[in-house]
């Protein structure tokens, strides 16, 4: 029996590779960091690849990887892997989502202490032969407030440690488990309140289109002048130009940054900003973390070749007999979940109904699609069709399945419902459509920017809303108005070309004929 050839790129921990080295079915070839040209020459030989961040797996490489079945990233980020190309070719991509949690947590804590006690400046002064004891008077953390932006795995570990130092913990995370807040005595607040009241602010959210520039000049200037800002999450969440500005204007006391918009760091203004500590993306750089992430992907690679898709999967391989129509409805399930997650945070109990012909399909992936859509933009961890149901279980979310073979208006549909909201969708002309909202008949394509509100069914509503949008130069691409009875209540759904600001949404909500204003941004 021929052995499974696995290519090992970059400097991966030898201890972490032990599970594969001790298994006779694997043949490991350790090559170190490889260029695209070097990989193209040998990639066709291998069924698996293990790598860190140095080697890049491009579309061109994947196209030539005829035997490749799995790519394992010994770390969290997969920016160096063309995930779309890998998925299209049926190659599973896995990572190690938890292996660096403690390392990143401890680096965050180290930077907080370094800021609070002015350790880097004091060290430099001592190296110059000076003794400037009075110059480097620091602050104590005990009794002060720590603001945690994102209470995922790393944020939670940071919060626990800061609380043990006697700090009060405020959390901004719209989807945090309330039981955790109550158990640990953390306070849930909105972002603006957190920025205004916290003495130390640390960021632990994923980098998504919604979190890029989450902190900018307009909200950072709300911070206390004595406050510190720490970012060990991802570059781009804090606007670097605006951070330099608030530091120069002394709007805040200092910052510590481990991650950057471009790495290695190219921003000289940030490098030379006052009262800032910079480290070269060291969050996961511990011996223990490197062993853990390598061990994690090695073990998961073994699981894969034994016939199990591991929970660390970053993509989903469709069965060979999956039809294009099934894939369309799988995409619809994710759109419905994503839409729901943006109009409510009540996910304790979700009812999914598979209507018409879908009731005869394999529905587990569709359920996973709904859950993935709910979780993917609100958690700082990898969410996919494999692990979304497990995430729901861990958060005590009850997700019930029901089958309704009756075709009703549509031969196939998916409906998801909570206590307050119900959404029904189907595929029309190969596009995902929302066809029912809270039992109101609607018809809107589920993509792009969607503004939804409840209104009284009276003349002039659309005109008043249109005027507000027009003054903000926001174009309406399409719209649908649904009502059950003339002159009563109605729901209006608008597709917009630009994202409205929070203040604009407030202005719309102030109209006396409108209530329940919701905004959802849906992307593939």
N, C-alpha and C positions, 0 to 999 in steps of 0.2 A: 504493500500500500504506500503510495507516494505521500510525502509529508506536505503539510500546509506551509507555504512560504510566506513569511511575514517580513516586510521591510521596516527597519527601525531607523528613523531619521532624527537629527538633532541630538542633544545630550540628555537622554532619558535615563533616569535612575536605574542602576543595575539591580538594586534590591526590588524595585518595582517590577522589573522584567522577570523576576524569578518564577512566577507561576507559569510563564510560557517556556522558560528555559528548562524547567523540570518536567515538562509534558512532552513526551516522545513524538507526539503527532505534529509538533511545530518545528520549523526550521527558521531560525532568526538570522537575518543579515543586517548587521549594524553598520550603517554607512555615514552617520553624522549628517550635518546640514548639506542638502543637495540643491543645486540650481534646477531650473526647469529643463534645461538642455540635458543635464545628467539624469534627471528622472525619466525623461522621454526615452532614453536609451534602454532603461531597465524595467520600467513599470509593468510591461506586459508579462513579466515573470511571476508577479506576486498576487496573492489572494487577499492579503491584508497589509495595512500600513499603520504604524504607530509614529506619532510625531508630536513636537511641541509647537512653538510659534515661529521658529526660524524658517522651516521649509514650507513652501506654498504649493498647494494642490490646485492647479488651475484647470479651466475647462479643457484646454488642449491636452493636459496630462490625463484627465478622466476619459476623454475620447479614445485615448490609446490604451487605457487600462482594461484590456479584454477579460482578464481573469479576476479583477479586483472586486471583492464583495463587501469590504468593510474598511473604514478609515477611523482610527482611534486618536483623538486629540487628548494628550495628557495635560489637561487644563480645562478652563471654563470656556473662554472665547474660541470661536471657530471662524474668525475673520480671514484666516489664511487658507480656508477650504471653500471651494466653489460648491456651496450646498445645493444650489438649484441643479447644477449639472450632475452632481452625485445622485440626487434623488431621481432625476430623469433617467439615469442609467441603472437605477435599481441598486445603488451602492449605499449601504447603511453608514451613517456618520454618528459616532458616539463621542462623548466627552466625559469629563470628571467633574460634575457640577458641585460636589461637596468637599472635595479633597483639600481645597485651599481656604475653607471657611475660617478656621482658627488663625491661619497665617495672616489673612487679610484683616481679620478682627484685631489681632495683636499689633499689626503695623499701624492701623488706625489709632489705637490707644497710644502707641509710641509717639505718633505725630502730635496728638493732643497734649501729651506731657511736654514734648519738646517746645510747643508753642507757649504753654502755660508757664514754664520755668525758664524760657529763653535759653535753652541748652545750646543750640548751634552757635548763637552769638557769643555766649560765654566761653565756649570751647575755642572759637577763633581768637578771641581776646587773649586767652591763656596761652595759646600757641605763639602769639606775638610777644609774649613775655610780660603782659600786663596783668594787673590785679585790680579789676574794676567791680568790686563786690557790690557797691551801691547802685551801679548802673543796671544790674540785671536782677532787679527785684521782680519776682513773678507773682502768680496768683494761685490760690488753692481752688481745687475743683469742688470740694465738699460744700454743700449748701447751694450750689449754683444749678442752673437748668441746662440740660443737654437736649438738643433737638435732633431727633433721628428721622431723616427723610428716607422712608422705605424700611419696613420691619420684616425683611426677608431673613434668610438664614444668617447672613453676616451682620445685618443691622440688629437682629435680635441678640446675637452674642455680644456685640458692642454695647447695646443698651443694658444688658445684665451686668456687665463689668463696670460701666459708669455708675450704675445704681449702687453697686457695692462700695464705690468711693464716696457715697453720700450725696450723689447728684439726684435732682428731680428729672424725670424722663418725660419729655413731650414727643409725641409721634405723629408724623404726617404720613398716612398710608390709608387711602380711602377703602381698601379692601382687607384691612387687618382683621384677624380673628379677635372678636371682642373678649373671648374667654382668656386669651393671653394677656390682654390689657388689664383685665380685672385681677388675674392671678398674680401678676408681677407689679401691679400698681402703677402702670404707665398711663399717661393721659393722652387721649387722642385729640388732635387739634387740626385746624386748617393750615395750609402752608403759610399764609401771611401772618397768622398769629404765632406760629412757630418761629418765624424769622424775627418777629418783634420782641419776643420774650426770652429767647434762648441765649445763653452765654457761650455755648459751644454747639456748632451745627455740623453734623457729619452726614454724608450722602451715601445711600446704599440702594439705589434703584438701577434697573437695567437701562441700557441706552436704546431708546426707541425713538421713532419720529415724534412722539409726544413728550419725551423727556429731554430732547436736545434743547439746549439753552433754557432749561427749567429754571436755573438761577441766572438772572441778568441784572443789569444796572437798576432797573425800576424796582425789583424786589429786594436786591441785596442792600440797597440804601435804606431799607426799612430796618436792617439789623442794628443792634446796639453798637455804639462806637467802641465798646470794650469787647465785642464778640470775636470769636475765632471761627473760621470756616475750613473744613477738611473734606477733601474729595479723594477717596481711594476706590471709587466705583468705576467710572468710565470717562474718558476725555470727551468733552463736548456737552456734558450735562451742565457744567458751569461755563458760561461764556467767558473765554479767557481775556478778551479785550475789555469787557466790563469789569472783570475781577481786578485787572491792573488799575482801572480807573478808580474803583472804590478804595483800593489800597493807597493810591497816590493822594486821593482826597481825604484820607483818614476816616472814611465812613465806617470802617471796621478796624479792629486792632491787628489782625493778622490772618494768614491762611497757610495751609499745608496741602500740597498737591502731589499725588503719586501717578496720575494718569493725565494724558494730554490729547488734544485734538489731532496732532500729528506726532508720531513717535518714530525715532528719537525726537526730542523737543527741538522745534525750530523757532519758536516764538521768543525772540530776544527781549521784547518788552516784558514778558512774563518772567523770564530768567532774571531780569534786573529790577523787578518790582520790589518795593520796600516791604519789610516785615512778612516775608514769605519763605517757607521751607519747601524745597523741591527734592523729590526722590525719583529715580528712574524706573518706575513701575515695579516696585519691589513687593507689592502686596502678597504675592504667592511665592516669594523667593525665600523659602526656608528649606532646609534639608528634609524635614518631616513632610512638608506639603508636596515636595517633588516626589517623594517616595509614595505618598498616598495617591496622588493623581495617576502616577505610572501604574501602581498596583491596581487601581480602579479600572483603568482601560484595559489592562492585561486580563483581568478576571472577566470583564464583560466581553472581550474578544473571544475568550474560551467559551463563554455561554452561547455566543452567537454561532460558533462552529459546532456546538452540540445541539443546535436547533431552536434556541430561545432568543428572541429579540429583547435585549436588556432595556431596563427603564431609562438608561442614560441616552437612548436614541435621540438624535437631533432632527431626524426626518422620519418619513414613513414609506415603506416599500409596499406598493399595491400588489395584491395577489395577481398572478399572471392572467387569470380569467376575469379580472375586474373590467367592466365596461366603461366607456367614456361617460355614459349617463350616470353610472354609479359615482364616478368621480365628480360629476357636476353636483350631485346631491350631497356628497361629502363636503364639497366647498360651501354649499348652501348651509349645511349644519354649522360650520364655523362662522359664517356671516351672521346667522341668527344668534349664536352665542355671543359674538363680539358686540352685536347691537344691544343685546340684553344687558351686557356688562357695563355699557355706557349710559344706560338710562335708569339703572337701579343697582344698589349694592346688597339687595336682599337675595342671597343665593342659598339660603339654608335648605330649601326644598324646591327641586326643579322637576317638573313633569314633562316628559317628552312623549309625544304621540307620533307614530309612524302611520300615515294615512294611505288608504288605497293600496296600490300594488306594492308600495314600499314595505308594507307589513309582512310580505313574504321574503324580503331580502335579509341578508345578514346585517343586523342593525347595530352591533357593538361598535364598529368604526364610526357610525353616524353619531352615536352617543358620545364617543370620544371626541368627535369633531365639535359638537356643541360645547363640551367642557374645555377643549383647547381654545375655542373662540372666547370663552368667558375669561380664562386665566392668562392668555398669552401676553396681554398688554398691561397686566396689573401685578405681575409677580416678577421678582428679580432672579428667577431660575428658569432653566430650560423647560419649556412646556411643549409637548407634542402629543400625537395621537396615542403613543404608547403609555406615557405617564400621566396624562390628564385625569383618567379615572382614579389613579392612586392619590393624586393631589386632592381630589374631591373627598376621598375617604379620610385622608389625614385631617382635613378641615371640617369633618363631620357634616358634609353636604350630602343630603339624601337626593339621589337622582333616580327617579322612577321611570320605567319604560312601559308604554302602552301601545297596543296595536289596534288599529281601526281599519279593517279591510273594506269598509264601505267607501266608495269613491267620492260621494258628495259632488261638489262642483269640479274638483280637480282629481285626476286619476292617480296622482301621487302628490303627497305633501308631507312636510315636517312641521309640527307645532310644538313650541316650548312655552311653558307657563310657570309663573311663580304666584304668590298671593296677590300681587298687584298688577302683573302684566302678563299678557299672552301674545305670542307672535306666531303667525302661520306663514310658511314660505313654500314656494314651488319653483320649478324651473320652466321658464317660458323663453323660447327661442335661444336656448342654451345659456340663459342668463338667470341669476338668482333674483327672484322677486319676493317682496313682502306683500302678501295678498290679504292679510287680516291682522288688525292691531286692536287688542282688547274687544274683539268681536265686531269691530267696525271694518267694513270691506274697504280695502285700499289697494293700490297697485303702484309700487315704486321699486326700481332696481336697487338692489342692496350693494351699493358701492359709493365711494366718494364721501362727501360731506352732507349729512342729513340733519335738518332742523325739524323738530317735531313739537307741536304744541296743541293743547286743548283750547277750544274757543267757543264762545256763544255763536250760534248760527244766525248772525245778523249781517246786514250789508256793511261793507267798508273795512272788514277785518284785514283782508289780503292787501288792500291799498295802504292801510296804516303800517302794516309790517313791511310791505314793499318800500315805503318811503324811508323807513329807518335803515333798511338794508341798502337802498339806493344812495342815501347820503353817505354811507360808509363805503360806497363803491363796491358792493358785493352783489354779484350777478346771480339771479335765480335761473338754474338750468332747467328744472322741471318741478311740477307740483301736483299734489293730489289732495282733495278735500273729501272727507268721509263723514256722513251723518246717518242717523237712524230715523230721525223725525224732524221735519221742517220746523225751524225756529227754536230748537232745543240746543243741545251741545253737539259739537263736531270736533274732528281731529284733522289737522292740516299738516302735511308733510312736504317740505321743500328740499330740493337738491340744490346745493350752493356750489359756486365755483371757487369761493374763498372761505376760509375759516373765520367766523365771527369772533370778536373779542369777548371776554367775560362781561365787560361793561355794556357792550351792545346787547348781549343776551338779557342782561338785567333791564335794559330799557324796553325790550320787547315784553318781558314778564310784567312790567309796570302797567302795561295797557289794561284798561278795566275790563276788556272782553276776552282776555287771555289768561291761561293758567298752565301749570305743568310743562314748562319749556324744557326741552331736552335736546342735546346735541350729540350726534354720533359720527365718528370718522371711521369708515370701513375701507380697508385696503386688502389686496390679495395676500 
